[in-house]
């Protein structure tokens, strides 16, 4: 990890945030560039904020340092904030759709971006063996305390999917993961490598109206999260040997009282 002048970084980041909130976008963009010079690993997510403001290129993903820092900081209050304050209920939606679509239980779950275990809890009675992966150590500590998973791994989900492992899962779930990934080619390729034939892949994504996406496959939205087009997701699923079972429009969560649109996708490995 690069040596960081914490005091200078905090000052630069707070200045950038203040400028952004004040509507001084160009000055804020310059300040975020200064933040990136001080912290190339980007623990504060400056690159994502720049893309959200329309300055600079859209990154391929949210920086790992940013994601792990963000969720480590909020681990203790995560369930309360996400469920009670932001109205997040995607894990329950996934459990409901799977129970209606499949009259059977699953042998093994790979829960990508498992966080504190909300999805593992929702699917607890549907799966015999549960494996969780997350980039945040703080989140995994809470998931471990809940005793939801038989196995937990600390790591970035796409990197985990591309490790040479013999194990295959008949259910792979990724709730609230795609909003931190831009390009999804490696994600779906990795999912295909790790799922049993006939296995089920269930995930949520966020999206934006076509007039905002304007032909783009993905972009960073107003709240520093990636939105993806439905066409892009469908094309990658087909390319990687999945058949789409259903794509359901959902409200993923609420931000500042406004609904965040997205999709709940169920696909099967051919």
C-alpha positions, 0 to 999 in steps of 0.5 A: 500500500502506498504511503498516504499523508492522511491529513492532506488527503482528508483536507483535499477530499473534504474540499472536493466534497464541499465544492461538489455540494456547492455546485462548483463542478469544475473546481470539484473535479480538479480537487478530486484529481488532487485526491487521486494524486495523494491516494492512487489506490482511491480509498475515497472513490474519487474516480467514481465521483468524477465519472458521476459528475461527467468528468473523466473516463468511466472506470471499469469498476469501483476501486477495491480500496474504496469498496472495502473501506466503504463497507468496513466503515458501515459494517456495524450499522449496515443491516439497519441502514440498508434495510430500514432506511434505504428500503433494500429487500432484494435478498427477500425478492430473490428467495421469493422468486426462487421458491416460486420458480423451482420446486426444489432445494439447492445443494450449494450456494455461492453468495458473491458480495455476501456482506453481513449475510442478508442473502444467506439468511433469506435463502437459509432453508433453501440451500444445504451448504453456503459459501460467502465471499466479500471484500470487506473484512468487517462485513465478513466478521458480522456474517461469521457471527450470524453463523449463516455460512459454512465457508467464508472467503475474503476477496474481490468477487471477480478475482475469486471467480477466476481462481482455478477451483474444482468446486462448482455451485448449483446456485450463485447469487449476487445481490447489490454487487453489479452496482460496484462493477462497470464492465461485466464481461469477466463477472459473467465469464467467471460465473459460468466457470463456477456453476454446475450445468443446469445451475441457477444464477440470480442477481440484481442490477441497477439501471437508468432510462435509455435516454440517460444511458444514451446507448451506453452499456453502463455508466456511473449514476448520480449516487456513485453506483454503476447502472447497466442496460438490460440489453448488455446483461442479456447479451453477456448471459447468452454469450456465457452459456446462460438462458434467461429465466426472467428479468423483473423490473424492481426498485432496488432501494431508495436514495434521498427518498427517490426509488432506484430502478433496477432488475432482478435476473434469474438465469440458468446454465445451459 
